[in-house]
Amino acid sequence: MLTTTLQKVRSLPLVMPAPGPDGFVAASTTMTICLGKNNQAVYFVGMPQKPLTSPKMVAYGDGMQQAIIQTAKQITATTGKNMFVIISPSDHSKYKNLVSTLDEMNITGVASYAIAPISQEGITLLKQKEAY
C-alpha cells in the first residue's frame, strides 16, 4: 500500500476591518484602478465621479507596477501622505487580473487598499478607453 500527500492549498490572507464608523480618505490621496477587458485597466487619482488626473490606460505587469509607483510618488510629493488604492473590477475583467493587481499592491508596498464594486462612472471611463 502506498500513501501520499497532495499539495496543500495555499491562500492569500485577507483581513477585514472590524465594524465601526466609516473612515474618510481624501480623493487627493486616492488612486482608483478600474479593471477592464483584454487585460487592460484604467487608473487615475481621485474618485470615478470626479477624477483629479486624466484617466490613463495600462496593461498588467510592468505597466501596472510603474503606474502604481509613479502615482504613489506623485501623491506623497503633493500631499505628504501615503496613497490609498481602490480596486474596482468590472464584469468584463478576469479573476487573474484582480489577483495580479493585489500582487502589485504587495510588490510595490502599498499598505492601504480596498476592493470595491465598480461605479457607473468607472464603467463610463472604461468605455471611453474601449476597455469595457
PyMOL commands that set and color helices and strands:
alter all, ss='L'
color gray80, all
select helices_A, chain A and resi 27-29+62-79+95-108+120-128
alter helices_A, ss='H'
color red, helices_A
select strands_A, chain A and resi 30-35+40-47+50-51+56-59+84-89+112-115
alter strands_A, ss='S'
color yellow, strands_A
deselect
rebuild
show_as cartoon
